[in-house]
């Protein structure tokens, strides 16, 4: 009988209406994950709506994201790489994109296979984006290269975008 909660102590959650036994005398909410998430979101919205709060958050996020710790945390979360593996990838790439050889001036990012999640190497953002738009398939890249080769030898001029001098 001692294991059963006292029915006189039971309350209804102020958010979801579920009946619960509070741990403290002033508890108004149950401890379910959904209720907790809703309370956190409401607290965040109240805080973010205050004057200047958004600017503080944005400034903090910008300063944190520029740190090496944030980079390593993001790389680990997304790709499962340790800081040493990430440094090795940078070292192997030589600091420049193997496709455009650094001509784009874009920072390097991790290229991975979307089907398997396997990391392939480092590319600049422009080349990585282009590869993604082609669907990460060799066949599409080869067709595009073939198109460029044939277009170079047989260009059809419909009009000119060049201004006349």
Buried (B, 14 or more C-beta within 10 A) or exposed (E): EEEEEEEEEEBEBEBEEBEBBBEEEEBEBBEBEEBEEBBEEEEEEEEEEEEEEEEEEEEEEEEEEEEEEEEBBEBBEEBEBEBEEBEEBEEEBEEBBBBBEBEBEBEBBBBBEEEEEEBBBBBBEBBBEBBEEBEBEEEEBEEEEEEEEEEEEEEEEEEEEEEEE
